[in-house]
Amino acid sequence: MSLQEPTQDNLNIIINDMAERLQVVNRSLMDPDDYDLNKYEEIKSLHDIVEMKGQLSVSEIQAFVQELGQYRK
């Protein structure tokens, strides 16, 4: 499956995967419908970094969640 295309389905997959990897407890913060599809490339870049790093520290998780917050509608 390719996540290169900026579609709502791909955005849903990316946001849900990041919620799992970042161990977000409050899933309402990671509702894919709250994110701007126009910022798909930026969100995809964050996803790629999280995917590459694997294990993240608490401070890294907080930083990623904070960065994602900038791309909410």
N, C-alpha and C positions, 0 to 999 in steps of 0.2 A: 504494500500500500504506500502510495506517495503522498506526503503531506506538503508538497511544494505549492499546490494550488490554494489560493486564499478563499476557501469555501467555509460556510458555517459548520458543515460536518467536520472538516479538518480542524477548525478552531475548537469545536467541542472535544475532539480527541486530544488535542494538545493541552487544553486547560484541565481536563479530567486526569490526564496522565501526570501533569505537573502537580495537581492536588495530591495525588497518591505519593509521588516521589518526595514532595516537600512535607508530607505528613500533616496536611492542613486539617485541623479538627473542625473548625467552623467552615463547613463547605459552602455556606452562603457567600463567603468571600470569593469563592472560585466558581460561581455560576457562569458558564460560558455565554449566556445571553447578556451578561453585563459587560462584556468586552467588545471593543470596537473592531470590527472586521477590517477596517482601514489600517489598523495597526498590526495586521497579521504577521508581517515580516519581522517586526520587533519582538512580538510574542514568540514566534517560531525560533528566533535567535536565542531567546532566553531558554526555551525548551531544549534546544540543541546543547546548550552549555550544561543545563541540569542533567541531561541524559549522559553527556560525556563524563562529568565529574563523578557520577554515581553517588557515593556517600558524601553528605554535606554536613558541615558543622551547624550549630544552632544559629550563629551569627550569619552564616551564609544563607540559611533558610529564611531568616528574617529579611535579609537584603533582597532576596529574590521576590518574596511576597510584597515587599514595599515597592519594588520596581514594577511588578505586575499591576499594582494599584494605580499606577500612572496611565495604564492603558484601558481603564474602565471607562464606560460611557458616562 
